[in-house]
Amino acid sequence: MIKFQVNGNPVEFAAAPETPLLWALRDHLGLTGTKFGCGLGQCGACTVHVDGAATLSCLTAVADVKGKRVTTIEGLAPGNAVAKAVKAAWIDHDVVQCGYCQPGQIMAAVALLAKNKSPADADIDKALDGNLCRCGTYPRIREAVKSAAASLGRKR
């Protein structure tokens, strides 16, 4: 039995410890906001936070999160100022087209802004480098991250 937290709730996972966290979240817990993209850690659609760090859930075994805090897109608290700023900026900059990559993009952006109070373009590009967008909204994503930082009283 592997115990960890998901979105602030205790979880006991009884399946194989090598099960990818992605499938534990989607299939066992019903948290389908975390998307399956490639299964190889190359697209970022499955990005979640593990103890606050952006993590690819398709490459992370459930055993690796034992005793840790996992946050999915569904678990970004409405009171979390960074998450609120990122979500508002996404809307303001009309980032979403098809939307499939957006949970992973948002999770990566929130993790970046939680650590970096004043991200430069290069910081944003590096933090979101592993998150692919088939619609090519990268310029709008970068502007949304900069806008979210500015709305939080942070310099660009």
Disulfide bonds with the S-S distance in Angstrom:
none
